[in-house]
Amino acid sequence: MKIPLDKICVKSGVFCPSCQRKIETGVVTETDLKVLRELVNLEEKLKWLKKGEYVRSVETAEDLILLIKDRYEQNELMQLEKELESAFNKRVKIVEYVNDQKKIIEQIIAPASLLGVNKVWLPTGEEIITVRVSRRDRKFLKNREQYESIIGQLLGVKVKIAFE
């Protein structure tokens, strides 16, 4: 799997100047480091992992969300989720990275259905995204603030979820 750090640095825990700079500047977070270590270890067991690319991960109290590029088969993603769940003792959700923010949001909030996404640009240059979800699907998004935080961290924007 293609990762943002050198595999040797991740395995050893001793980072070269380039990898250290990525960690210090926040390009790679502590959560990313934990996930990368586990993915590098799993790569020997799950050979098909080599065809993908790791983008980013977000961790909450009970969930771990991974953003991964390239097409994996559904059974491969389910197997990877199970391996990571046993390693981290958390629910793991793998989201496939695409260039469409709306499709990424749909994957994160699933099984809730997405009605639409509205973007608002403030005079300060800041962008806020409003994710519109059906009122009937409120039960799937019990902790709205947590989902707003997850989507915001993965996409790098402020997010508000509105039920209609």
Phi, psi and omega per residue, in radians:
M1 nan 2.376 3.091
K2 -1.357 2.228 -3.112
I3 -2.253 2.802 -3.078
P4 -1.280 -0.189 3.114
L5 -2.041 2.897 3.061
D6 -1.240 2.411 -3.114
K7 -1.113 -0.610 3.136
I8 -1.120 -0.719 3.123
C9 -1.131 -0.720 -3.126
V10 -1.150 -0.769 -3.120
K11 -1.133 -0.749 -3.045
S12 -1.442 -0.502 -3.062
G13 1.465 -0.010 3.078
V14 -1.852 2.095 -2.984
F15 -1.787 2.418 3.061
C16 -1.240 2.926 -3.123
P17 -0.991 -0.656 3.142
S18 -1.141 -0.829 3.132
C19 -1.161 -0.701 3.138
Q20 -1.073 -0.688 3.124
R21 -1.112 -0.699 3.112
K22 -1.121 -0.633 3.132
I23 -1.247 -0.777 -3.098
E24 -1.181 -0.598 -3.131
T25 -1.445 -0.138 3.095
G26 1.586 0.087 3.077
V27 -1.107 -0.654 3.084
V28 -2.075 2.148 -3.101
T29 -1.634 3.049 3.089
E30 -1.090 -0.678 3.094
T31 -1.077 -0.769 3.104
D32 -1.008 -0.745 -3.125
L33 -1.068 -0.788 3.126
K34 -1.073 -0.777 -3.117
V35 -1.179 -0.729 -3.136
L36 -1.081 -0.721 3.105
R37 -1.032 -0.782 -3.123
E38 -1.177 -0.707 3.141
L39 -1.140 -0.696 3.120
V40 -1.121 -0.695 3.094
N41 -1.178 -0.675 -3.131
L42 -1.261 -0.392 -3.085
E43 -1.057 -0.545 3.108
E44 -1.226 -0.610 -3.124
K45 -1.419 -0.749 -3.112
L46 -1.869 1.566 -3.026
K47 -1.048 -0.546 -3.096
W48 -1.196 -0.187 3.110
L49 -1.115 -0.410 -3.070
K50 -1.105 -0.369 -3.064
K51 -1.431 -0.104 -3.053
G52 -1.855 -3.087 3.114
E53 -2.433 2.288 3.109
Y54 -1.437 2.329 3.123
V55 -1.865 -0.967 -3.031
R56 -2.984 2.844 3.044
S57 -2.506 2.678 3.123
V58 -2.275 2.360 -3.112
E59 -2.066 2.362 3.012
T60 -2.069 -3.034 -3.106
A61 -1.046 -0.713 -3.104
E62 -2.083 -0.058 -3.081
D63 -2.222 2.730 3.009
L64 -2.354 2.124 -3.108
I65 -1.988 2.211 3.129
L66 -1.932 2.427 3.057
L67 -1.924 2.056 -3.034
I68 -2.246 2.441 3.102
K69 -1.634 2.835 3.077
D70 1.410 2.730 -3.038
R71 -1.471 2.104 2.987
Y72 -1.957 2.706 3.056
E73 -1.336 2.709 -3.084
Q74 -1.049 -0.697 3.135
N75 -1.166 -0.560 3.090
E76 -1.176 -0.745 3.122
L77 -1.120 -0.706 3.122
M78 -1.120 -0.694 3.123
Q79 -1.140 -0.742 3.122
L80 -1.126 -0.721 3.091
E81 -1.022 -0.775 -3.130
K82 -1.124 -0.731 3.132
E83 -1.095 -0.768 -3.122
L84 -1.244 -0.608 3.088
E85 -1.078 -0.732 3.129
S86 -1.226 -0.540 -3.134
A87 -1.301 -0.674 -3.045
F88 -1.817 -0.145 -3.084
N89 0.955 0.743 3.102
K90 -2.465 2.807 2.991
R91 -1.232 2.382 -3.135
V92 -2.081 2.338 3.083
K93 -2.212 2.204 3.137
I94 -1.808 2.222 -3.121
V95 -1.992 2.253 3.106
E96 -1.420 2.246 -3.124
Y97 -1.309 2.238 3.013
V98 -2.341 2.877 -3.115
N99 -1.343 -0.046 -3.101
D100 -1.777 1.975 -3.134
Q101 -1.026 -0.647 -3.100
K102 -1.071 -0.714 -3.136
K103 -1.224 -0.606 3.080
I104 -1.147 -0.780 3.131
I105 -1.082 -0.723 3.114
E106 -1.012 -0.744 -3.133
Q107 -1.164 -0.640 -3.097
I108 -1.228 -0.757 -3.056
I109 -1.525 -0.073 -3.137
A110 -0.973 2.453 0.234
P111 -1.522 0.053 3.066
A112 -1.144 2.548 -3.126
S113 -1.667 2.421 -3.109
L114 -1.571 2.189 3.076
L115 -1.497 -0.643 -3.139
G116 3.094 2.972 3.121
V117 -2.283 2.182 3.104
N118 -1.963 2.375 3.098
K119 -1.919 2.382 3.094
V120 -2.207 2.220 3.081
W121 -1.804 2.159 3.137
L122 -1.496 2.780 3.121
P123 -1.017 -0.386 3.129
T124 -1.338 -0.108 -3.104
G125 1.634 -0.042 -3.138
E126 -1.378 2.539 3.141
E127 -1.961 2.319 3.073
I128 -2.121 2.319 3.118
I129 -1.885 2.275 3.028
T130 -1.831 2.080 3.131
V131 -1.677 2.036 -3.121
R132 -1.681 2.143 -3.088
V133 -2.168 2.537 3.106
S134 -1.065 2.435 3.130
R135 -1.040 -0.555 3.124
R136 -1.119 -0.432 -3.092
D137 -1.626 0.193 3.135
R138 -1.001 -0.572 -3.106
K139 -1.120 -0.442 3.130
F140 -1.387 -0.410 -3.104
L141 -2.033 1.022 -3.070
K142 -1.029 -0.725 -3.141
N143 -1.791 1.439 -3.053
R144 -1.043 -0.726 -3.110
E145 -1.079 -0.634 3.125
Q146 -1.129 -0.775 3.119
Y147 -1.161 -0.654 3.081
E148 -1.070 -0.737 3.135
S149 -1.138 -0.774 -3.126
I150 -1.077 -0.878 -3.123
I151 -1.103 -0.736 3.130
G152 -1.069 -0.740 3.139
Q153 -1.192 -0.692 -3.121
L154 -1.240 -0.649 -3.070
L155 -1.704 -0.249 3.101
G156 1.334 0.507 3.113
V157 -2.409 2.894 3.036
K158 -1.374 2.472 -3.067
V159 -2.300 2.419 3.008
K160 -2.207 2.372 3.088
I161 -1.830 2.226 3.129
A162 -2.088 2.333 3.106
F163 -1.712 2.253 -3.118
E164 -2.141 nan nan
